[in-house]
Amino acid sequence: MSKYITNLVRTFKLGEGAPTLMVDEAKSLDFSAPSIVTGTMAAPNPGGPIGVISRILDDATGIDSYFEAIQEQMPKRQAQLQELGSKCTSLRMRLVKVHRDAEYAGSNPPKVLVRNFIRAKRGYLDELISVIESFIDDIPSGRTKPAFTEATTGRYGLVTISIPYENAAAAEEGYEWVRSEASSPRAKRMSDISEDSVRVPFQILHSDIDL
């Protein structure tokens, strides 16, 4: 069975809130799935900082359990969520299917999560998934392997490669390593069958995920 991840995404008003507030939001929900809270100012869309609460579910049945927990606990969390909502310009929920789990190789807990968003051209999603999976499988021993997910909500064809790094310097080294592979036939094919891609580094604000 495939794992799934729910991503609750908030865009904060400039000067009125910060993604760190979402750590308390994540902890206030009594739900057994492990979670990670991340934040960034580097997203390409306009607006303030963006925060994400990601919860890892063992299978699709966890999706229903997650939304049931939100509804059942709404009365006791309502004041907290209303105050948080007043500091945001948008709130949305995204669901993704996990194709590959991350395998972290750092010596210290990761502080940065780089998300690479790639949109497949129409009719090429299956091939793009296959190409990316083959790339991940060939990452040498001793290097971190990313999580790889496919969006099942929102616009069709979006996949995400999420790589945890020990710090920002390690993330930049990782970027240079990936860039050095840009001329390979596999990388060129990825480019041919993709509409666009965006690389966004996030700071890890809280995590109880066992990487």
SERO-4910 file (N, C-alpha, C, O; in steps of 0.05 Angstrom, whole numbers):
BEGIN
 pado doro    nc1    nc2    nc3   cac1   cac2   cac3    cc1    cc2    cc3    oc1    oc2    oc3
  Met    A     17    -24      0      0      0      0     17     25      0     39     26     12
  Ser    A      8     45    -14     23     70    -15     18     87      9     -4     88     20
  Lys    A     39    101     18     35    122     38     24    147     25     26    151      1
  Tyr    A     12    164     42      3    190     33     12    211     52     18    206     76
  Ile    A     13    236     43     21    259     59      0    281     55     -7    288     33
  Thr    A    -10    291     78    -27    315     77    -10    339     81      6    340    100
  Asn    A    -13    359     65      2    384     68    -18    407     72    -32    415     54
  Leu    A    -18    417     97    -34    441    103    -17    465     99      3    468    113
  Val    A    -24    482     81     -7    505     72    -20    531     80    -43    537     72
  Arg    A     -5    548     94    -15    575    101      4    596     89     28    593     89
  Thr    A     -8    616     77      7    640     69      1    662     89    -22    670     92
  Phe    A     22    672    102     18    692    123     19    721    111     32    726     91
  Lys    A      6    739    125      7    767    118     35    778    126     46    770    147
  Leu    A     45    795    110     71    807    116     70    822    143     53    839    146
  Gly    A     88    816    161     89    830    186     69    822    207     69    834    228
  Glu    A     51    803    201     30    796    220     31    767    229     16    759    247
  Gly    A     49    751    218     50    723    227     75    710    216     88    721    198
  Ala    A     81    686    226    104    672    217     98    642    218     82    633    234
  Pro    A    111    626    201    106    597    201    112    583    227    101    562    232
  Thr    A    128    596    245    134    583    271    108    579    287    107    562    304
  Leu    A     87    596    282     62    593    296     49    566    290     32    557    305
  Met    A     56    554    267     44    529    259     54    505    275     43    483    273
  Val    A     76    509    289     86    487    306     65    481    328     59    457    333
  Asp    A     55    502    341     34    498    361      9    487    348     -5    470    360
  Glu    A      2    496    324    -21    485    310    -18    455    306    -37    440    310
  Ala    A      5    446    297     10    418    292      8    402    318     -4    380    318
  Lys    A     19    412    339     19    398    365     -8    397    378    -14    379    394
  Ser    A    -25    416    371    -52    418    384    -71    397    374    -92    392    387
  Leu    A    -65    384    351    -83    363    340    -74    336    351    -51    328    347
  Asp    A    -92    323    365    -87    296    376    -90    276    354   -113    266    349
  Phe    A    -68    269    341    -69    251    318    -42    236    317    -22    249    321
  Ser    A    -43    211    311    -19    194    315      1    196    292     24    188    296
  Ala    A     -6    206    269     13    207    247     36    226    252     31    248    262
  Pro    A     61    218    245     83    236    249     81    261    231     68    259    210
  Ser    A     93    283    239     90    308    224    116    323    223    134    318    238
  Ile    A    117    340    203    140    359    200    128    386    193    111    388    176
  Val    A    138    407    206    130    434    201    153    450    188    175    450    198
  Thr    A    147    462    165    168    476    150    158    504    142    134    509    140
  Gly    A    177    522    138    170    549    130    190    561    110    213    553    110
  Thr    A    181    579     94    199    591     74    190    620     66    166    627     68
  Met    A    209    636     58    204    662     46    212    661     17    212    681      3
  Ala    A    220    637      7    232    635    -20    213    625    -41    221    621    -64
  Ala    A    187    622    -34    168    612    -54    165    634    -76    165    657    -70
  Pro    A    160    625   -101    158    644   -123    132    660   -124    130    681   -137
  Asn    A    111    650   -110     86    664   -110     87    688    -92    101    688    -72
  Pro    A     71    709    -99     72    734    -83     59    730    -56     43    712    -52
  Gly    A     66    748    -37     54    747    -10     76    744     11     99    747      6
  Gly    A     67    737     35     85    735     58     96    707     60     95    691     41
  Pro    A    107    700     84    119    674     88     99    652     85     75    656     90
  Ile    A    109    628     78     92    605     75    100    583     95    123    578     98
  Gly    A     80    572    108     85    550    127     69    525    118     47    527    107
  Val    A     81    502    124     68    477    116     70    457    139     91    453    150
  Ile    A     47    445    145     46    422    164     41    397    147     20    395    134
  Ser    A     61    380    147     59    355    131     56    331    151     71    329    170
  Arg    A     36    315    146     31    291    162     33    266    145     21    265    124
  Ile    A     48    246    154     53    222    138     34    201    147     33    193    170
  Leu    A     18    191    128     -2    171    133      7    144    121     18    143    100
  Asp    A      1    122    136     10     96    127     -3     87    101      9     72     85
  Asp    A    -28     95     97    -43     87     73    -67    107     70    -70    125     85
  Ala    A    -83    102     49   -105    120     43   -126    121     64   -140    141     66
  Thr    A   -129    100     81   -149    101    102   -143    122    123   -161    132    136
  Gly    A   -117    130    125   -110    150    144   -120    178    136   -122    196    154
  Ile    A   -127    182    111   -137    208    102   -164    213    116   -168    235    127
  Asp    A   -182    193    116   -207    196    130   -203    201    160   -217    218    172
  Ser    A   -185    186    172   -180    188    201   -170    216    207   -177    228    228
  Tyr    A   -154    227    190   -142    254    194   -164    275    194   -165    292    212
  Phe    A   -181    274    174   -202    295    172   -223    291    194   -235    310    203
  Glu    A   -228    266    203   -246    261    225   -235    274    251   -249    285    267
  Ala    A   -208    271    255   -195    283    279   -198    313    278   -203    325    299
  Ile    A   -194    325    255   -197    354    253   -225    363    261   -229    382    276
  Gln    A   -245    349    250   -273    357    256   -280    352    285   -293    369    297
  Glu    A   -272    330    296   -279    323    324   -266    343    344   -278    349    364
  Gln    A   -242    352    337   -227    369    356   -231    399    350   -218    415    363
  Met    A   -247    406    330   -251    434    322   -260    451    346   -250    473    349
  Pro    A   -280    442    362   -289    460    383   -267    470    402   -266    493    409
  Lys    A   -249    452    410   -228    460    429   -205    475    415   -189    488    429
  Arg    A   -203    473    389   -182    486    374   -192    511    359   -176    525    347
  Gln    A   -217    517    361   -229    538    344   -216    565    349   -210    579    330
  Ala    A   -213    573    374   -202    599    380   -174    602    369   -166    622    358
  Gln    A   -158    581    373   -130    581    363   -129    583    333   -113    599    323
  Leu    A   -146    568    319   -146    569    290   -157    595    279   -148    604    258
  Gln    A   -177    607    292   -187    633    283   -166    655    286   -163    671    268
  Glu    A   -151    654    308   -130    674    312   -108    670    291    -98    690    280
  Leu    A   -101    645    286    -81    640    266    -91    648    238    -76    660    223
  Gly    A   -116    642    232   -127    649    206   -128    679    201   -125    688    178
  Ser    A   -130    695    222   -131    724    219   -104    735    210   -103    758    201
  Lys    A    -83    719    213    -56    728    206    -49    718    178    -26    723    169
  Cys    A    -67    704    164    -61    691    138    -78    703    116   -100    714    120
  Thr    A    -67    701     92    -82    709     68    -95    685     54   -113    688     38
  Ser    A    -84    661     60    -96    637     48    -90    613     64    -70    612     79
  Leu    A   -107    593     62   -104    567     75   -114    546     55   -136    548     45
  Arg    A    -98    526     50   -106    505     31    -94    478     40    -74    477     54
  Met    A   -108    457     32    -99    430     38    -91    415     12   -106    416     -7
  Arg    A    -68    402     12    -59    387    -11    -54    358     -2    -46    353     21
  Leu    A    -59    339    -20    -55    311    -14    -36    300    -35    -39    305    -59
  Val    A    -15    285    -26      4    273    -45      7    243    -38      5    235    -15
  Lys    A     13    228    -59     19    200    -57     49    196    -57     63    208    -73
  Val    A     59    179    -39     88    175    -36     97    153    -55     87    130    -54
  His    A    117    159    -73    129    139    -90    156    129    -78    163    106    -81
  Arg    A    170    147    -64    195    139    -51    197    154    -24    191    178    -23
  Asp    A    205    140     -3    211    152     22    240    164     22    257    154      7
  Ala    A    244    185     37    271    196     40    289    177     56    279    164     74
  Glu    A    314    177     48    335    163     63    357    183     70    374    189     53
  Tyr    A    356    193     94    374    214    102    402    204    110    404    184    125
  Ala    A    423    217     99    450    207    104    467    227    121    491    222    124
  Gly    A    455    248    130    470    268    146    477    258    173    465    239    184
  Ser    A    498    270    185    507    261    212    491    275    234    492    266    257
  Asn    A    478    297    228    462    312    248    434    315    237    429    313    213
  Pro    A    414    320    254    386    323    245    384    345    224    398    365    226
  Pro    A    368    341    203    366    361    182    352    386    191    334    386    207
  Lys    A    362    409    181    350    435    187    336    447    163    321    467    165
  Val    A    341    436    139    331    447    114    317    425     98    327    402     97
  Leu    A    294    431     86    281    413     68    277    428     42    262    447     40
  Val    A    290    418     21    288    430     -6    266    415    -21    269    391    -25
  Arg    A    246    429    -30    225    417    -46    228    426    -75    229    450    -81
  Asn    A    230    407    -93    232    413   -121    205    405   -134    198    381   -136
  Phe    A    190    424   -143    164    420   -155    167    418   -186    178    436   -198
  Ile    A    158    396   -197    160    392   -226    133    384   -237    119    367   -227
  Arg    A    125    398   -260    100    392   -272    105    378   -299    119    388   -316
  Ala    A     92    354   -302     96    339   -326     79    351   -349     57    362   -344
  Lys    A     89    349   -373     72    355   -396     50    335   -398     52    312   -390
  Arg    A     28    344   -410      4    326   -412     12    301   -427     23    302   -449
  Gly    A      4    278   -415     10    252   -428     36    240   -420     43    218   -429
  Tyr    A     53    255   -404     80    245   -398     84    240   -368    107    236   -359
  Leu    A     63    240   -352     66    238   -323     79    211   -316     98    210   -300
  Asp    A     69    189   -327     80    163   -320    109    161   -327    125    149   -312
  Glu    A    117    171   -350    145    170   -358    162    187   -340    184    179   -332
  Leu    A    152    211   -332    167    228   -314    172    215   -288    194    216   -277
  Ile    A    151    202   -277    154    187   -252    175    165   -254    192    162   -237
  Ser    A    174    151   -276    194    129   -281    222    140   -282    241    128   -271
  Val    A    226    162   -296    253    173   -300    264    183   -273    287    178   -266
  Ile    A    247    196   -257    255    206   -231    262    183   -212    281    184   -197
  Glu    A    245    163   -212    251    139   -195    277    126   -202    292    118   -185
  Ser    A    283    125   -228    309    113   -236    332    130   -227    353    120   -220
  Phe    A    329    156   -228    350    174   -219    354    171   -189    377    169   -180
  Ile    A    332    169   -173    335    165   -144    348    138   -138    366    137   -120
  Asp    A    341    117   -152    352     91   -147    382     90   -153    397     74   -141
  Asp    A    392    108   -170    420    108   -177    437    128   -161    461    131   -166
  Ile    A    425    141   -142    440    159   -124    460    143   -109    453    123    -96
  Pro    A    486    151   -109    506    134    -96    502    131    -66    490    148    -53
  Ser    A    512    109    -55    512    104    -26    526    127    -12    547    136    -21
  Gly    A    515    135     11    527    156     26    515    184     21    520    202     36
  Arg    A    499    186      0    484    211     -5    455    207      3    444    186      0
  Thr    A    443    229     12    415    228     19    398    223     -5    402    235    -26
  Lys    A    378    205     -2    359    201    -23    333    216    -17    324    215      6
  Pro    A    321    229    -36    298    246    -30    272    230    -28    270    207    -37
  Ala    A    252    242    -15    225    233    -17    214    241    -44    221    263    -54
  Phe    A    197    225    -56    186    231    -82    156    227    -81    147    205    -74
  Thr    A    140    247    -87    111    246    -85     97    256   -110    109    271   -126
  Glu    A     72    248   -112     55    256   -135     30    268   -123     17    256   -106
  Ala    A     23    292   -132     -1    306   -122    -26    291   -133    -28    284   -156
  Thr    A    -45    286   -115    -71    274   -123    -94    294   -120   -117    288   -124
  Thr    A    -87    319   -112   -107    341   -112    -94    365   -127    -70    365   -132
  Gly    A   -111    384   -135   -101    407   -150    -97    400   -179   -108    381   -190
  Arg    A    -80    416   -192    -75    412   -221    -61    385   -226    -43    377   -210
  Tyr    A    -68    372   -247    -57    346   -254    -28    348   -262    -19    368   -275
  Gly    A    -12    328   -255     15    325   -265     37    337   -248     60    339   -258
  Leu    A     32    344   -223     52    356   -206     65    335   -189     52    320   -175
  Val    A     92    333   -190    107    316   -173    127    333   -157    134    355   -165
  Thr    A    136    322   -134    154    337   -117    177    319   -108    172    296    -99
  Ile    A    201    329   -110    225    316    -99    233    331    -75    241    355    -77
  Ser    A    232    319    -51    237    333    -26    262    321    -13    263    298     -6
  Ile    A    282    339     -9    308    329      0    316    343     27    318    367     27
  Pro    A    319    327     48    328    339     74    358    343     74    373    326     64
  Tyr    A    367    365     85    395    372     87    402    380    115    385    391    130
  Glu    A    427    376    122    436    383    149    435    413    154    429    422    176
  Asn    A    441    428    133    440    458    136    439    470    107    439    455     87
  Ala    A    439    497    106    437    510     81    461    505     63    459    502     38
  Ala    A    485    503     75    509    498     59    507    470     46    515    468     23
  Ala    A    498    450     60    494    424     49    474    424     26    477    410      6
  Ala    A    453    441     29    432    443      8    444    455    -17    437    446    -39
  Glu    A    462    474    -14    474    486    -38    494    467    -51    496    466    -76
  Glu    A    508    451    -35    525    430    -47    508    410    -62    516    401    -84
  Gly    A    485    403    -51    467    385    -65    457    396    -91    454    381   -111
  Tyr    A    452    422    -91    443    435   -116    465    433   -137    459    427   -161
  Glu    A    490    438   -129    512    436   -148    516    408   -159    522    404   -182
  Trp    A    512    388   -141    514    360   -150    493    353   -171    499    341   -191
  Val    A    468    361   -166    446    356   -185    452    371   -211    447    361   -232
  Arg    A    461    396   -208    466    412   -232    488    400   -249    487    402   -274
  Ser    A    507    386   -237    529    373   -252    519    351   -269    532    342   -288
  Glu    A    495    341   -263    483    319   -279    464    329   -301    451    313   -314
  Ala    A    463    355   -304    442    367   -322    446    360   -351    427    361   -366
  Ser    A    470    352   -359    475    346   -387    471    316   -393    475    308   -416
  Ser    A    464    300   -373    460    272   -378    435    267   -394    417    283   -394
  Pro    A    434    244   -409    410    238   -425    385    237   -408    363    245   -417
  Arg    A    387    227   -384    364    225   -367    353    252   -358    329    257   -358
  Ala    A    372    270   -351    364    297   -344    352    312   -368    332    327   -364
  Lys    A    363    308   -391    352    321   -415    324    310   -421    307    326   -430
  Arg    A    320    284   -417    293    274   -421    273    285   -401    250    291   -408
  Met    A    281    288   -376    264    301   -356    256    328   -365    233    336   -362
  Ser    A    275    343   -375    269    370   -385    249    370   -408    231    387   -410
  Asp    A    252    350   -426    235    349   -450    206    343   -443    188    353   -456
  Ile    A    201    328   -421    174    319   -415    162    335   -391    141    327   -381
  Ser    A    176    356   -383    166    373   -361    159    401   -372    171    411   -390
  Glu    A    138    412   -360    130    439   -367    147    460   -353    157    479   -365
  Asp    A    151    456   -327    168    475   -312    176    461   -286    166    440   -279
  Ser    A    194    474   -271    203    464   -245    211    488   -228    220    508   -238
  Val    A    207    484   -202    214    505   -182    228    492   -158    218    472   -148
  Arg    A    250    504   -150    264    494   -126    260    514   -103    266    538   -105
  Val    A    249    504    -81    243    521    -58    255    509    -32    246    488    -24
  Pro    A    274    522    -20    285    513      6    266    521     29    258    544     30
  Phe    A    261    503     47    245    508     71    262    503     96    278    485     96
  Gln    A    257    519    116    269    514    142    252    494    157    228    497    158
  Ile    A    264    474    169    250    455    185    246    466    213    266    471    227
  Leu    A    221    471    221    215    484    246    208    464    268    212    470    292
  His    A    199    441    260    192    420    279    189    394    264    180    393    241
  Ser    A    198    372    276    195    346    262    196    323    283    213    323    301
  Asp    A    177    304    280    179    279    295    179    256    276    171    234    283
  Ile    A    189    261    252    192    240    232    219    226    236    239    239    240
  Asp    A    219    200    234    243    184    236    255    181    208    246    163    193
  Leu    A    274    197    201    286    196    174    309    175    173    321    171    152
***
